[in-house]
Amino acid sequence: MRHNNKGRALGRTTSHRDALLRNMATSLFRHGRIETTTAKAKELRPYAEKLITLAKRGDLHSRRLAARDIQDKGILFYLFSAIGPKNAERPGGYTRILKTGFRRGDGAETALIELVDKPETAGPAPTPAK
């Protein structure tokens, strides 16, 4: 039985899976949408939505919590300055998953995960002055 085993292993160790989700979340916030396997997209969705919820709060503690996962300072700034305020009134459901078919090489089911309300600017905003 799988008691207390939440989530998919994705054929990786815990540290590799954590790094994968961090990198995918960073890419999602950078590009607004990414194409990946359906299993990875379903694992990324709650991970990214928790980060957007932190960005909606916008205080220093939530910024530091998000900085543990988003290593790129430009993307972190963009998350808190554009994506968070854009979703301030939305109570949840910041991403959508669209199935796109099957990958040619191995037949894996692919999906497109994207932000529902994409900010007007594409890519990260300029980094704040130091």
N, C-alpha and C positions, 0 to 999 in steps of 0.2 A: 504494500500500500504506500501511497505517496503522501503521508501525513506531513504537513509543514514544508512541503517542497513546492513552493509557488514559482511559476515561470518556466521557461524552456531553457534547457542546457545549451542548445545550439551547437553541440559537439565541441565545446570549449571548456577550458578551466575557468574558475571564477574570475581570476584576474584578467584573463583574455576576454571574457565576456563583458566585464566592466569597461575595459578599454574600447571594445567594439562599440558599446552603447554610447560612450562619451564621444567617440569620433563620429558616429552616425548622427548624434544630436547636434554636434557642432556643424556638420555638413548640412543638416536640415535647416538650421537657423541661417546659415550662410546663403544657401541657394533657394530656400523656400519649398523645395520638393526634391526628393531623391527616389531612385528606383532601386529596389532590393528584393530579397525573397519575402514571401508573405509572412513566414515565421519571424523573421527579423523585424519586419514592419510592425507586427503585433506586439513584439517585445519593446520596440522603441516608443510606441505610442504613449503608454503611461509614464515612461521615463521623461520624455520631452514635455508632456503636459504638466508634470510636477515642476519642471524648470520654468515653464511659462507662468505657473501659479506663483512661484517665488518672484518672478519679474513683475507680476501684477502688484504684489505687496510693496516692492521697491525700497524697502529699508536696508540699512547697512548689514544687518544680520542675514537677511535673505540673499543679498548680493554675495556675501562671503560663502554661504551655503552653495550657491550656484557656481561660484568660482572653483569649488572643489571638483566640479564635473566639466565645466567649460574652461579649458586652459587658455584659449585664445582671448586676449583682452579686448580686441576689437569686436569679436562676436559677442562677448559678455556685455560690452557697452551697448551694442546694437539690440541685444535681448532686452535690456532694461530701459533703453530710451525709445525704441520703436515697437517691438513686438509686445511687450508687457502693456504699455498704455493703449495700444490698438485693441487688445482683448480685455480691457478693464471692465466693460459691462457684460461680457460673456461669462456665464457661470460654469463653463467647462466645454469640452469638445473642441479643442483648438486645432486638432489635426483630423485629416480624413485619409482613409486607406482605399485605394482603387485597385482592384486586381487587373493585371495587364496581360495575363496569359502564362505561357511556359517558356523557360529559357531553353535555347536551342542545344546547348552543349550537354546538359545533364537532365533536362526536363523538369527542373525545379520551378515551382509556381512563383511568379514574380508579381510584385505589387508596387504601386506608386504611393508614397506617403507624402502628404503636403500639408502646409499650414492653411487653415480655412480662410482667415483674414490676413492676407499678405500685406505688409506695409508697402507704401507706394515705391519706396526706393528699393532697388535690387541690390543685395549684398550688404555688408556691414557699413554702418555710418562711420565717419571719420573718428579716429581715436581722440579722446579728450586731451586737452593740453595738460602737461604735467606740472 
